[in-house]
């Protein structure tokens, strides 16, 4: 009898897990992270990951703390080092300033720029921000919707003999 009960319990648990896999997200947002091994694969370095934030859509501090936990997908990695802390968020009109812990010793300037691009894209999608400034130690970078270019568009030149 105990075996039958355990088997039924396991089957119902499995059924509920499988049934939940196809559910749509109630309040989805997109967090942007760095693709793993993008250099070797020669692909765009940034990809979005849809996440559920039901009940927290208007709480930017919660959302950014959630973002800093990192991606779920194994193909993505957090562009910021593990343990990066969110110190403050200030928004004035369409300008957003985010202060995080000092990453100077852990990120090169190019890695910091890529991390700022990921974080800025995430914030622009979550708020009405058009300009996002990220401050980390003595470094700061401001990214606007106008200067965020994700792909190079190279026009081939004609070669002459």
MIDOSE-1310 file (N, C-alpha, C; in nm, 2 decimals, decimal comma, always signed):
residues 161
xxxx	+0,08/-0,12/+0,00/+0,00/+0,00/+0,00/+0,09/+0,13/+0,00; +0,20/+0,12/+0,08/+0,28/+0,24/+0,09/+0,35/+0,26/-0,05; +0,39/+0,15/-0,12/+0,45/+0,17/-0,25/+0,35/+0,23/-0,35; +0,23/+0,19/-0,35/+0,13/+0,24/-0,44/+0,11/+0,39/-0,41
xxxx	+0,10/+0,42/-0,28/+0,08/+0,57/-0,25/+0,20/+0,65/-0,29; +0,32/+0,60/-0,27/+0,44/+0,67/-0,32/+0,45/+0,68/-0,47; +0,41/+0,58/-0,54/+0,40/+0,58/-0,69/+0,30/+0,69/-0,74; +0,18/+0,69/-0,67/+0,08/+0,79/-0,71/+0,13/+0,93/-0,68
xxxx	+0,19/+0,95/-0,57/+0,24/+1,08/-0,53/+0,35/+1,13/-0,63; +0,44/+1,04/-0,67/+0,54/+1,07/-0,76/+0,48/+1,10/-0,90; +0,38/+1,02/-0,94/+0,32/+1,04/-1,07/+0,25/+1,18/-1,07; +0,18/+1,21/-0,97/+0,11/+1,34/-0,96/+0,21/+1,46/-0,96
xxxx	+0,32/+1,44/-0,89/+0,42/+1,55/-0,89/+0,48/+1,56/-1,03; +0,51/+1,46/-1,10/+0,56/+1,46/-1,23/+0,46/+1,52/-1,33; +0,34/+1,49/-1,32/+0,23/+1,55/-1,40/+0,22/+1,70/-1,38; +0,23/+1,74/-1,25/+0,21/+1,88/-1,23/+0,34/+1,96/-1,28
xxxx	+0,45/+1,90/-1,27/+0,57/+1,97/-1,33/+0,56/+1,98/-1,48; +0,52/+1,87/-1,54/+0,51/+1,87/-1,69/+0,40/+1,97/-1,74; +0,29/+1,97/-1,66/+0,18/+2,06/-1,70/+0,22/+2,20/-1,69; +0,31/+2,24/-1,59/+0,35/+2,37/-1,57/+0,45/+2,42/-1,67
xxxx	+0,52/+2,33/-1,74/+0,62/+2,37/-1,84/+0,57/+2,45/-1,95; +0,45/+2,44/-1,99/+0,40/+2,51/-2,11/+0,32/+2,63/-2,07; +0,32/+2,67/-1,94/+0,25/+2,79/-1,90/+0,32/+2,92/-1,95; +0,24/+3,02/-1,98/+0,30/+3,15/-2,02/+0,33/+3,22/-1,90
xxxx	+0,43/+3,31/-1,91/+0,47/+3,40/-1,80/+0,36/+3,51/-1,78; +0,33/+3,54/-1,65/+0,23/+3,64/-1,62/+0,28/+3,78/-1,64; +0,39/+3,81/-1,59/+0,45/+3,94/-1,60/+0,60/+3,92/-1,64; +0,62/+3,89/-1,77/+0,76/+3,87/-1,82/+0,84/+4,00/-1,84
xxxx	+0,97/+3,99/-1,81/+1,06/+4,10/-1,84/+1,18/+4,03/-1,91; +1,26/+4,11/-1,97/+1,38/+4,06/-2,04/+1,50/+4,11/-1,97; +1,59/+4,02/-1,92/+1,72/+4,06/-1,87/+1,82/+4,02/-1,97; +1,92/+4,11/-1,99/+2,02/+4,09/-2,09/+2,15/+4,05/-2,02
xxxx	+2,21/+3,94/-2,07/+2,33/+3,89/-2,02/+2,43/+3,87/-2,13; +2,55/+3,83/-2,09/+2,66/+3,80/-2,19/+2,65/+3,65/-2,24; +2,66/+3,63/-2,36/+2,66/+3,49/-2,41/+2,80/+3,43/-2,37; +2,79/+3,30/-2,33/+2,91/+3,23/-2,30/+2,99/+3,20/-2,43
xxxx	+3,12/+3,22/-2,42/+3,21/+3,19/-2,53/+3,17/+3,26/-2,66; +3,12/+3,38/-2,65/+3,08/+3,45/-2,78/+3,20/+3,48/-2,87; +3,32/+3,49/-2,80/+3,43/+3,53/-2,88/+3,47/+3,41/-2,98; +3,46/+3,29/-2,93/+3,50/+3,17/-3,01/+3,39/+3,14/-3,12
xxxx	+3,27/+3,17/-3,08/+3,16/+3,14/-3,17/+3,13/+3,25/-3,27; +3,20/+3,37/-3,25/+3,19/+3,48/-3,34/+3,04/+3,53/-3,36; +2,97/+3,54/-3,25/+2,83/+3,59/-3,25/+2,82/+3,71/-3,16; +2,71/+3,77/-3,17/+2,68/+3,89/-3,09/+2,70/+3,85/-2,94
xxxx	+2,76/+3,94/-2,86/+2,79/+3,90/-2,72/+2,67/+3,91/-2,62; +2,56/+3,97/-2,66/+2,45/+3,99/-2,57/+2,32/+3,92/-2,61; +2,26/+3,86/-2,52/+2,13/+3,79/-2,55/+2,03/+3,82/-2,43; +1,91/+3,82/-2,46/+1,80/+3,84/-2,36/+1,75/+3,71/-2,31
xxxx	+1,71/+3,71/-2,18/+1,65/+3,60/-2,12/+1,52/+3,65/-2,05; +1,41/+3,58/-2,09/+1,28/+3,62/-2,03/+1,26/+3,56/-1,89; +1,22/+3,65/-1,80/+1,20/+3,61/-1,66/+1,07/+3,65/-1,61; +1,02/+3,58/-1,51/+0,89/+3,61/-1,45/+0,91/+3,70/-1,33
xxxx	+0,84/+3,81/-1,32/+0,85/+3,90/-1,21/+0,72/+3,94/-1,15; +0,62/+3,85/-1,15/+0,49/+3,88/-1,11/+0,49/+3,95/-0,97; +0,42/+4,06/-0,97/+0,40/+4,14/-0,85/+0,52/+4,23/-0,82; +0,62/+4,23/-0,90/+0,74/+4,32/-0,87/+0,78/+4,40/-0,99
xxxx	+0,69/+4,41/-1,09/+0,72/+4,48/-1,22/+0,76/+4,63/-1,20; +0,71/+4,69/-1,10/+0,74/+4,83/-1,07/+0,85/+4,86/-0,96; +0,91/+4,75/-0,92/+1,01/+4,76/-0,81/+1,15/+4,74/-0,87; +1,21/+4,85/-0,92/+1,34/+4,84/-0,99/+1,45/+4,78/-0,90
xxxx	+1,45/+4,82/-0,77/+1,55/+4,76/-0,68/+1,54/+4,61/-0,68; +1,42/+4,56/-0,66/+1,40/+4,42/-0,66/+1,45/+4,35/-0,79; +1,40/+4,42/-0,90/+1,44/+4,36/-1,04/+1,59/+4,36/-1,06; +1,66/+4,46/-1,02/+1,80/+4,46/-1,04/+1,87/+4,37/-0,95
xxxx	+1,82/+4,35/-0,83/+1,88/+4,25/-0,74/+1,86/+4,11/-0,79; +1,74/+4,09/-0,85/+1,71/+3,96/-0,92/+1,80/+3,94/-1,04; +1,83/+4,05/-1,11/+1,92/+4,04/-1,23/+2,06/+4,00/-1,19; +2,10/+4,06/-1,08/+2,24/+4,03/-1,03/+2,26/+3,89/-0,99
xxxx	+2,15/+3,81/-0,97/+2,16/+3,67/-0,93/+2,21/+3,59/-1,05; +2,20/+3,65/-1,17/+2,25/+3,58/-1,29/+2,15/+3,51/-1,37; +2,18/+3,46/-1,49/+2,09/+3,40/-1,58/+2,06/+3,26/-1,54; +1,95/+3,21/-1,59/+1,91/+3,07/-1,57/+1,97/+2,98/-1,68
xxxx	+1,97/+3,03/-1,80/+2,03/+2,96/-1,92/+2,18/+2,93/-1,90; +2,21/+2,81/-1,94/+2,35/+2,77/-1,94/+2,44/+2,83/-2,05; +2,37/+2,89/-2,15/+2,44/+2,95/-2,26/+2,47/+3,10/-2,23; +2,42/+3,15/-2,11/+2,45/+3,29/-2,08/+2,52/+3,29/-1,95
xxxx	+2,60/+3,40/-1,93/+2,67/+3,43/-1,80/+2,65/+3,57/-1,76; +2,66/+3,60/-1,64/+2,64/+3,73/-1,59/+2,76/+3,81/-1,63; +2,74/+3,93/-1,69/+2,86/+4,01/-1,73/+2,93/+4,08/-1,61; +2,86/+4,08/-1,49/+2,92/+4,13/-1,37/+2,97/+4,02/-1,28
xxxx	+3,08/+4,04/-1,21/+3,13/+3,94/-1,12/+3,03/+3,89/-1,01; +3,04/+3,77/-0,98/+2,96/+3,71/-0,87/+2,99/+3,80/-0,74; +2,88/+3,83/-0,67/+2,89/+3,91/-0,55/+2,88/+4,06/-0,57; +2,86/+4,10/-0,70/+2,84/+4,24/-0,72/+2,72/+4,29/-0,65
xxxx	+2,73/+4,40/-0,58/+2,62/+4,45/-0,50/+2,56/+4,58/-0,56; +2,43/+4,59/-0,54/+2,36/+4,71/-0,58/+2,36/+4,81/-0,47; +2,42/+4,93/-0,49/+2,42/+5,03/-0,38/+2,31/+5,12/-0,39; +2,29/+5,18/-0,51/+2,18/+5,28/-0,52/+2,13/+5,29/-0,66
xxxx	+2,00/+5,34/-0,67/+1,94/+5,36/-0,79/+1,87/+5,50/-0,78; +1,90/+5,59/-0,88/+1,84/+5,72/-0,88/+1,79/+5,75/-1,02; +1,66/+5,79/-1,03/+1,60/+5,82/-1,16/+1,55/+5,96/-1,15; +1,59/+6,04/-1,25/+1,53/+6,17/-1,27/+1,49/+6,18/-1,42
xxxx	+1,36/+6,19/-1,44/+1,30/+6,19/-1,57/+1,35/+6,07/-1,65; +1,42/+6,08/-1,75/+1,46/+5,97/-1,83/+1,61/+5,93/-1,81; +1,67/+5,99/-1,70/+1,81/+5,96/-1,67/+1,81/+5,87/-1,54; +1,88/+5,75/-1,56/+1,89/+5,66/-1,45/+2,03/+5,64/-1,41
xxxx	+2,06/+5,64/-1,28/+2,20/+5,62/-1,23/+2,20/+5,51/-1,14; +2,28/+5,41/-1,16/+2,29/+5,29/-1,08/+2,44/+5,28/-1,03; +2,45/+5,27/-0,89/+2,58/+5,25/-0,83/+2,59/+5,11/-0,78; +2,70/+5,04/-0,83/+2,72/+4,90/-0,79/+2,86/+4,90/-0,72
xxxx	+2,89/+4,79/-0,66/+3,02/+4,77/-0,59/+3,13/+4,78/-0,69; +3,25/+4,81/-0,64/+3,37/+4,83/-0,72/+3,41/+4,70/-0,79; +3,41/+4,71/-0,92/+3,45/+4,60/-1,01/+3,58/+4,62/-1,08; +3,66/+4,73/-1,04/+3,78/+4,76/-1,11/+3,88/+4,65/-1,11
xxxx	+3,90/+4,58/-1,00/+4,00/+4,48/-1,00/+3,96/+4,35/-1,07; +3,83/+4,34/-1,10/+3,77/+4,22/-1,15/+3,74/+4,22/-1,30; +3,72/+4,34/-1,35/+3,67/+4,36/-1,49/+3,77/+4,45/-1,57; +3,81/+4,42/-1,69/+3,89/+4,51/-1,77/+3,79/+4,62/-1,82
xxxx	+3,84/+4,72/-1,88/+3,76/+4,83/-1,93/+3,66/+4,78/-2,03; +3,70/+4,69/-2,12/+3,61/+4,64/-2,22/+3,50/+4,55/-2,16; +3,54/+4,47/-2,06/+3,44/+4,39/-1,99/+3,34/+4,47/-1,91; +3,39/+4,58/-1,86/+3,30/+4,67/-1,78/+3,21/+4,74/-1,88
xxxx	+3,25/+4,78/-2,00/+3,17/+4,84/-2,10/+3,06/+4,74/-2,15; +3,09/+4,61/-2,17/+3,00/+4,51/-2,21/+2,90/+4,49/-2,09; +2,94/+4,49/-1,97/+2,85/+4,47/-1,85/+2,76/+4,59/-1,85; +2,81/+4,71/-1,87/+2,72/+4,83/-1,87/+2,62/+4,82/-1,98
xxxx	+2,66/+4,77/-2,10/+2,56/+4,76/-2,21/+2,45/+4,66/-2,17; +2,48/+4,55/-2,11/+2,38/+4,45/-2,07/+2,29/+4,51/-1,97; +2,35/+4,57/-1,87/+2,27/+4,63/-1,76/+2,18/+4,75/-1,81; +2,23/+4,83/-1,90/+2,16/+4,94/-1,95/+2,04/+4,89/-2,04
xxxx	+2,07/+4,79/-2,12/+1,96/+4,74/-2,20/+1,85/+4,68/-2,11; +1,88/+4,62/-2,01/+1,79/+4,56/-1,91/+1,71/+4,68/-1,85; +1,77/+4,78/-1,81/+1,71/+4,89/-1,74/+1,62/+4,97/-1,84; +1,66/+4,99/-1,96/+1,58/+5,06/-2,06/+1,45/+4,98/-2,09
xxxx	+1,46/+4,85/-2,08/+1,34/+4,77/-2,10/+1,25/+4,77/-1,98; +1,30/+4,80/-1,87/+1,22/+4,79/-1,74/+1,16/+4,93/-1,71; +1,22/+5,04/-1,76/+1,18/+5,17/-1,72/+1,17/+5,26/-1,85; +1,14/+5,38/-1,82/+1,14/+5,48/-1,94/+1,27/+5,55/-1,95
xxxx	+1,38/+5,49/-1,90/+1,51/+5,55/-1,90/+1,56/+5,55/-2,05; +1,62/+5,67/-2,08/+1,68/+5,68/-2,21/+1,83/+5,69/-2,20; +1,88/+5,73/-2,08/+2,02/+5,73/-2,05/+2,04/+5,66/-1,92; +2,14/+5,57/-1,92/+2,17/+5,49/-1,80/+2,32/+5,51/-1,77
xxxx	+2,34/+5,55/-1,64/+2,48/+5,57/-1,60/+2,51/+5,46/-1,49; +2,62/+5,39/-1,51/+2,66/+5,29/-1,41/+2,78/+5,34/-1,35; +2,78/+5,34/-1,22/+2,90/+5,38/-1,14/+2,95/+5,26/-1,06; +3,08/+5,24/-1,07/+3,14/+5,12/-1,00/+3,28/+5,17/-0,96
xxxx	+3,30/+5,19/-0,83/+3,43/+5,25/-0,78/+3,45/+5,38/-0,85; +3,57/+5,39/-0,91/+3,61/+5,52/-0,97/+3,57/+5,52/-1,12; +3,51/+5,42/-1,17/+3,46/+5,41/-1,31/+3,31/+5,44/-1,32; +3,28/+5,51/-1,43/+3,14/+5,53/-1,46/+3,12/+5,53/-1,61
xxxx	+3,01/+5,49/-1,66/+2,98/+5,49/-1,80/+2,84/+5,52/-1,82; +2,81/+5,61/-1,91/+2,67/+5,65/-1,95/+2,64/+5,59/-2,08; +2,53/+5,52/-2,09/+2,49/+5,47/-2,22/+2,35/+5,52/-2,25; +2,33/+5,57/-2,37/+2,20/+5,62/-2,41/+2,14/+5,53/-2,52
xxxx	+2,01/+5,54/-2,54/+1,95/+5,46/-2,65/+2,02/+5,50/-2,78; +2,06/+5,62/-2,80/+2,12/+5,67/-2,92/+2,26/+5,62/-2,95; +2,34/+5,59/-2,84/+2,48/+5,55/-2,86/+2,50/+5,40/-2,84; +2,39/+5,32/-2,82/+2,40/+5,18/-2,79/+2,40/+5,11/-2,93
xxxx	+2,51/+5,07/-2,98/+2,52/+5,00/-3,11/+2,57/+4,86/-3,08; +2,49/+4,76/-3,12/+2,52/+4,62/-3,09/+2,58/+4,55/-3,20; +2,57/+4,59/-3,32/+2,63/+4,53/-3,44/+2,70/+4,63/-3,52; +2,82/+4,58/-3,57/+2,89/+4,66/-3,67/+2,83/+4,64/-3,80
xxxx	+2,81/+4,75/-3,88/+2,76/+4,73/-4,01/+2,88/+4,78/-4,10; +2,95/+4,69/-4,16/+3,06/+4,72/-4,24/+3,02/+4,70/-4,38; +3,05/+4,81/-4,46/+3,03/+4,81/-4,60/+3,16/+4,77/-4,67; +3,15/+4,66/-4,75/+3,28/+4,61/-4,81/+3,32/+4,72/-4,92
xxxx	+3,45/+4,74/-4,92/+3,51/+4,83/-5,02/+3,54/+4,75/-5,14; +3,53/+4,81/-5,26/+3,57/+4,75/-5,38/+3,72/+4,75/-5,39; +3,78/+4,64/-5,43/+3,92/+4,63/-5,45/+3,95/+4,64/-5,60; +4,06/+4,72/-5,62/+4,10/+4,73/-5,76/+4,23/+4,67/-5,78
x	+4,25/+4,63/-5,90/+4,38/+4,56/-5,94/+4,47/+4,66/-6,00
